[in-house]
Amino acid sequence: MENVLNYTREDLSRWLEENGVRPFRSGQIFKWLYLKLADDFDQMTDLGKELRALLAEHFYVDGLTLADRQVSSDTTEKYLFCLADGAYIESVLIPEKDHFTLCVSSQVGCAMNCRFCLTARGGWKRDLSAGEIIAQIRSARTFLAHRNMDPLKLSNIVFMGMGEPLANYDNVIQALAVITDTDFGLKFSPRRVTVSTCGLVPRILDLGNACSVNLAVSLNATDDDTRSRLMPVNQTYPLTQLLAVCRQFTMKPRNKITFEYILIKGVNDSPAHARHLARLLAPLRAKVNLIPFNPHPGTRLKAPDPETVKAFLQILLDKNMTAIVRKSKGVDILAACGQLRARQKEAGIETG
């Protein structure tokens, strides 16, 4: 049997046709899965009993087991999900003014080994399937529905959780097909979906050609020596290659690429770094998210002083850059990526 969440609507249509069922039924099935959040084929009452039995014979709806849920004083929610093989992943539901954003994971752990990232300390275990990515969104919308809230208030998705999305390219693209299926799927507008990468250059153009979601690039340094120390991927794909491919990235006329820049005390937070960053990004349609480093146990890196952050931002603004300081949410509930999973590993609970 297969997890039906791993199927795009086109995949399911083909399967139905091969099994003697009219392919338009895929739309009905998708509505039950993604709009009504059904987790059992017997709930799909507008399908005949024979079709429901056929589906149950060949498919199952693989949800996630909620292992832990924490709610911050700012109402950010952190979910720790247990997968079928005993591995753990995390998702974060972030409240905005009139909607919710969900930060989803794309891998169990991460192989990129960025120095500032807690997820990297746990290593990489495996890629998530498309269905496991999608199940994070279905779960979050189900939680909202159980609180008598409109599940569609969850309208924004960011691939900024555990893992490097472009290292799991095929499954992420398959998940995006369902996420951005505005007829029968999860109904997210592509302009409200962002995929973040540490800089896997060959896949960036592929992403732009495959779909019209937003791109975010984790930059974090303005020279190759510093970036290579912080992010080993830079040794393979240095800044010149990364910025060149960003200039070629396919996007709509008013869109911009988001460059995430984690400010680390004494490493990349000087006025000279700010001026160099503005020069680097001047040829690009770019916006900058400045993120003060959030120290975690075991790291020697330190958070910048608030005045340093303010001065860095002002230099970018004076250079006519679009830039903001991204406020950390959920600090009191270990909402930074990888923290809840790390606790499970330390306790010896993760078995997958």
C-alpha positions as CSV (number, residue, x, y, z in Angstrom):
1,M,0.0,0.0,0.0
2,E,1.1,3.6,-0.7
3,N,0.6,6.9,1.1
4,V,-1.9,8.8,-1.0
5,L,-0.4,12.1,0.1
6,N,2.6,11.2,-2.0
7,Y,0.5,11.5,-5.2
8,T,-0.1,14.7,-7.1
9,R,-3.6,15.1,-8.7
10,E,-2.1,14.2,-12.1
11,D,-0.5,11.1,-10.6
12,L,-3.8,10.0,-9.0
13,S,-5.7,10.7,-12.2
14,R,-3.4,8.3,-14.1
15,W,-3.7,5.7,-11.4
16,L,-7.5,5.9,-11.4
17,E,-7.7,5.6,-15.2
18,E,-5.3,2.6,-15.2
19,N,-7.7,1.0,-12.7
20,G,-10.9,1.6,-14.7
21,V,-12.0,4.7,-12.8
22,R,-12.8,8.0,-14.5
23,P,-9.9,10.3,-13.7
24,F,-12.0,13.3,-12.7
25,R,-12.6,11.5,-9.4
26,S,-9.1,12.6,-8.4
27,G,-10.5,16.1,-7.9
28,Q,-13.1,14.8,-5.5
29,I,-10.5,12.8,-3.6
30,F,-8.3,15.8,-3.3
31,K,-11.1,18.0,-2.0
32,W,-11.6,15.4,0.8
33,L,-7.9,15.2,1.6
34,Y,-7.0,18.8,1.5
35,L,-10.1,20.9,2.0
36,K,-12.1,18.7,4.3
37,L,-9.0,17.2,5.8
38,A,-10.3,13.6,5.7
39,D,-8.1,10.9,7.1
40,D,-10.1,7.9,6.0
41,F,-11.6,6.9,2.6
42,D,-14.9,6.0,4.2
43,Q,-15.4,9.6,5.0
44,M,-15.5,10.4,1.3
45,T,-19.3,10.0,1.1
46,D,-19.7,11.3,-2.5
47,L,-17.6,8.4,-3.8
48,G,-19.2,5.0,-4.4
49,K,-18.6,2.1,-2.0
50,E,-16.7,0.2,-4.6
51,L,-14.3,3.1,-5.3
52,R,-13.8,3.7,-1.6
53,A,-12.9,0.0,-1.2
54,L,-10.5,0.1,-4.1
55,L,-8.8,3.2,-2.6
56,A,-8.5,1.5,0.8
57,E,-7.1,-1.6,-0.8
58,H,-4.2,0.3,-2.4
59,F,-3.7,3.5,-0.3
60,Y,-3.6,4.8,3.1
61,V,-3.7,8.4,4.5
62,D,-0.4,8.7,6.4
63,G,-0.7,11.4,9.0
64,L,1.9,12.5,11.6
65,T,2.0,11.6,15.3
66,L,2.1,14.7,17.5
67,A,4.9,14.0,20.1
68,D,5.0,17.4,21.6
69,R,3.3,20.8,21.3
70,Q,4.5,23.9,23.0
71,V,2.8,27.4,22.9
72,S,4.8,30.5,23.4
73,S,3.7,33.6,25.3
74,D,3.5,35.3,21.8
75,T,1.2,32.4,20.7
76,T,3.7,30.8,18.4
77,E,3.2,27.1,18.4
78,K,6.0,24.5,18.0
79,Y,5.1,20.9,16.9
80,L,7.3,17.9,17.3
81,F,6.1,15.1,15.0
82,C,7.1,11.5,15.1
83,L,7.3,9.7,11.8
84,A,6.5,6.1,11.0
85,D,10.1,5.1,11.4
86,G,10.5,6.7,14.8
87,A,12.4,9.8,13.5
88,Y,11.3,13.3,14.5
89,I,10.7,16.5,12.6
90,E,9.5,20.0,13.7
91,S,7.1,22.5,12.4
92,V,6.3,26.0,13.7
93,L,3.0,27.8,13.4
94,I,3.5,31.5,13.5
95,P,0.6,33.9,14.1
96,E,0.5,37.0,11.9
97,K,-1.9,40.0,11.9
98,D,-4.7,38.3,10.0
99,H,-3.3,34.9,9.1
100,F,-0.8,32.1,10.0
101,T,2.5,31.1,8.6
102,L,3.8,27.5,8.9
103,C,7.5,26.8,8.9
104,V,7.9,23.2,7.5
105,S,10.8,20.8,7.5
106,S,12.0,19.0,4.4
107,Q,14.5,16.5,5.9
108,V,15.1,14.6,9.1
109,G,18.2,16.6,10.2
110,C,20.5,18.3,7.7
111,A,23.8,17.5,6.0
112,M,24.8,21.1,5.3
113,N,26.7,21.5,8.6
114,C,26.3,25.3,9.0
115,R,28.1,26.4,12.1
116,F,25.2,28.5,13.5
117,C,22.5,25.8,13.0
118,L,21.5,23.5,15.8
119,T,19.8,21.0,13.4
120,A,23.3,20.4,11.8
121,R,24.7,19.1,15.1
122,G,22.3,16.2,14.9
123,G,23.4,15.3,11.3
124,W,21.3,14.1,8.4
125,K,19.1,11.0,8.6
126,R,17.0,11.0,5.5
127,D,14.8,13.0,3.1
128,L,11.1,13.5,3.8
129,S,8.7,12.2,1.3
130,A,6.3,14.6,-0.4
131,G,3.5,13.1,1.8
132,E,5.5,13.8,5.0
133,I,6.0,17.4,3.9
134,I,2.3,17.8,3.1
135,A,1.2,16.1,6.3
136,Q,2.8,18.9,8.3
137,I,0.4,21.4,6.7
138,R,-2.6,19.1,7.0
139,S,-1.9,18.6,10.6
140,A,-1.6,22.3,11.3
141,R,-4.8,23.1,9.5
142,T,-6.5,20.3,11.4
143,F,-5.3,21.8,14.7
144,L,-6.9,25.1,13.7
145,A,-10.1,23.4,12.7
146,H,-10.3,21.7,16.1
147,R,-10.1,25.2,17.7
148,N,-13.1,26.3,15.5
149,M,-10.8,28.5,13.4
150,D,-10.8,28.7,9.6
151,P,-8.1,26.3,8.4
152,L,-7.5,28.5,5.4
153,K,-6.2,31.2,7.8
154,L,-3.0,29.2,7.4
155,S,-2.2,30.9,4.2
156,N,1.6,31.1,4.1
157,I,4.3,28.4,4.0
158,V,8.0,28.8,4.4
159,F,10.4,25.9,3.8
160,M,12.8,27.1,6.6
161,G,12.5,24.2,9.1
162,M,14.8,21.3,9.4
163,G,16.8,20.3,6.3
164,E,17.9,21.9,3.0
165,P,14.9,21.9,0.7
166,L,16.9,21.9,-2.5
167,A,18.8,18.8,-1.4
168,N,15.5,17.0,-1.4
169,Y,14.4,18.6,-4.6
170,D,12.2,16.0,-6.2
171,N,10.0,15.5,-3.1
172,V,9.8,19.2,-2.4
173,I,8.7,19.9,-6.0
174,Q,6.1,17.2,-5.8
175,A,4.8,18.6,-2.5
176,L,4.7,22.1,-4.0
177,A,2.4,20.8,-6.8
178,V,-0.2,19.8,-4.1
179,I,0.5,22.9,-1.9
180,T,-0.1,25.3,-4.8
181,D,-3.0,23.4,-6.4
182,T,-5.6,26.1,-6.1
183,D,-8.4,24.1,-7.5
184,F,-8.4,20.9,-5.5
185,G,-5.2,20.9,-3.4
186,L,-4.1,22.9,-0.4
187,K,-4.9,26.2,-2.2
188,F,-1.8,28.2,-1.3
189,S,-1.0,31.0,-3.7
190,P,2.6,30.5,-5.0
191,R,3.3,34.1,-3.9
192,R,2.7,33.0,-0.3
193,V,5.1,30.1,-0.5
194,T,8.8,30.6,0.1
195,V,11.6,28.0,-0.3
196,S,14.9,28.8,1.5
197,T,18.2,27.4,0.5
198,C,21.8,27.6,1.8
199,G,22.9,28.0,-1.8
200,L,22.7,24.8,-3.8
201,V,23.4,26.6,-7.1
202,P,22.4,24.0,-9.7
203,R,18.9,23.6,-8.2
204,I,18.1,27.3,-7.8
205,L,17.4,27.8,-11.5
206,D,15.5,24.4,-11.6
207,L,13.2,25.7,-8.8
208,G,12.5,28.9,-10.7
209,N,11.7,27.0,-13.9
210,A,9.5,24.4,-12.1
211,C,7.2,26.8,-10.2
212,S,6.7,30.4,-9.2
213,V,7.2,30.3,-5.5
214,N,9.5,32.8,-3.7
215,L,13.2,32.2,-3.1
216,A,15.1,32.9,0.1
217,V,18.8,32.5,0.2
218,S,20.7,32.1,3.5
219,L,23.7,34.4,2.9
220,N,25.2,35.3,6.2
221,A,28.5,36.7,5.0
222,T,29.9,39.1,2.4
223,D,33.2,37.3,1.6
224,D,34.1,33.7,0.7
225,D,36.4,33.1,3.6
226,T,33.8,34.0,6.3
227,R,31.0,32.3,4.5
228,S,33.0,29.1,4.0
229,R,33.8,29.0,7.7
230,L,30.1,29.5,8.6
231,M,28.6,27.5,5.7
232,P,30.7,24.6,4.1
233,V,28.4,24.7,1.0
234,N,30.3,27.9,0.0
235,Q,33.4,25.9,-0.7
236,T,31.5,24.2,-3.5
237,Y,29.4,27.1,-4.6
238,P,31.1,30.4,-3.7
239,L,29.5,33.8,-3.6
240,T,30.2,34.7,-7.2
241,Q,28.4,31.6,-8.5
242,L,25.5,32.0,-6.0
243,L,24.9,35.6,-6.8
244,A,25.2,35.0,-10.6
245,V,22.5,32.3,-10.5
246,C,20.3,34.6,-8.3
247,R,20.4,37.2,-11.1
248,Q,19.1,34.6,-13.5
249,F,16.3,33.3,-11.2
250,T,12.9,33.4,-12.8
251,M,10.4,35.5,-10.9
252,K,7.5,37.9,-11.5
253,P,8.4,41.6,-12.2
254,R,7.6,42.9,-8.7
255,N,9.1,40.0,-6.7
256,K,12.4,40.1,-4.9
257,I,14.7,37.4,-3.6
258,T,15.0,37.4,0.2
259,F,18.5,37.2,1.5
260,E,18.7,36.0,5.1
261,Y,21.6,37.4,7.0
262,I,22.2,36.0,10.5
263,L,24.1,38.6,12.5
264,I,26.8,37.1,14.7
265,K,28.8,39.2,17.1
266,G,32.3,39.9,15.9
267,V,31.9,37.7,12.8
268,N,29.8,39.5,10.2
269,D,28.2,42.4,12.0
270,S,30.5,45.4,11.4
271,P,29.6,48.6,9.4
272,A,32.1,47.4,6.8
273,H,30.2,44.2,6.4
274,A,26.9,46.1,6.0
275,R,28.4,48.3,3.3
276,H,29.8,45.3,1.5
277,L,26.5,43.5,1.7
278,A,24.8,46.5,0.1
279,R,27.3,46.5,-2.8
280,L,27.0,42.8,-3.3
281,L,23.2,42.9,-3.6
282,A,22.8,46.2,-5.5
283,P,22.6,44.5,-8.9
284,L,19.8,42.2,-7.7
285,R,16.1,42.6,-6.9
286,A,16.8,41.9,-3.3
287,K,15.4,42.3,0.2
288,V,17.4,41.6,3.3
289,N,16.1,39.9,6.5
290,L,18.5,40.6,9.3
291,I,18.3,37.9,12.0
292,P,20.2,38.4,15.3
293,F,21.8,35.1,16.2
294,N,19.9,33.1,18.8
295,P,22.6,31.2,20.8
296,H,22.0,27.6,21.6
297,P,23.7,25.2,24.0
298,G,27.2,24.1,22.8
299,T,27.9,27.1,20.5
300,R,30.7,29.6,20.9
301,L,28.9,32.1,18.6
302,K,27.3,35.1,20.3
303,A,24.4,37.4,19.6
304,P,25.2,40.9,18.4
305,D,24.5,43.9,20.6
306,P,21.1,45.6,19.8
307,E,22.9,48.9,18.9
308,T,25.1,47.0,16.4
309,V,21.9,45.5,14.8
310,K,20.3,48.9,14.6
311,A,23.4,50.4,13.0
312,F,23.8,47.6,10.5
313,L,20.1,48.0,9.4
314,Q,20.5,51.8,9.0
315,I,23.5,51.4,6.7
316,L,21.4,49.2,4.4
317,L,18.5,51.6,4.5
318,D,20.8,54.5,3.7
319,K,22.0,52.5,0.7
320,N,18.4,52.2,-0.5
321,M,18.2,48.5,0.3
322,T,14.9,46.9,1.3
323,A,15.8,45.5,4.7
324,I,14.2,44.6,8.0
325,V,15.2,43.0,11.3
326,R,13.3,39.8,11.7
327,K,12.0,39.4,15.2
328,S,12.5,36.0,16.8
329,K,9.2,34.3,17.9
330,G,8.7,31.5,20.3
331,V,12.0,31.9,22.1
332,D,10.5,30.7,25.3
333,I,9.4,27.4,23.8
334,L,12.6,26.3,22.0
335,A,11.1,27.4,18.7
336,A,14.4,27.8,16.9
337,C,14.9,25.1,14.3
338,G,16.1,21.7,15.7
339,Q,15.8,22.4,19.4
340,L,12.9,20.1,20.3
341,R,14.4,17.3,18.2
342,A,17.7,17.8,19.8
343,R,16.1,17.3,23.2
344,Q,14.6,14.0,22.0
345,K,18.0,12.8,20.7
346,E,19.7,13.7,24.0
347,A,17.0,11.7,25.8
348,G,17.7,8.7,23.5
349,I,14.1,8.7,22.3
350,E,14.6,9.1,18.5
351,T,14.9,5.6,17.0
352,G,14.5,6.1,13.3
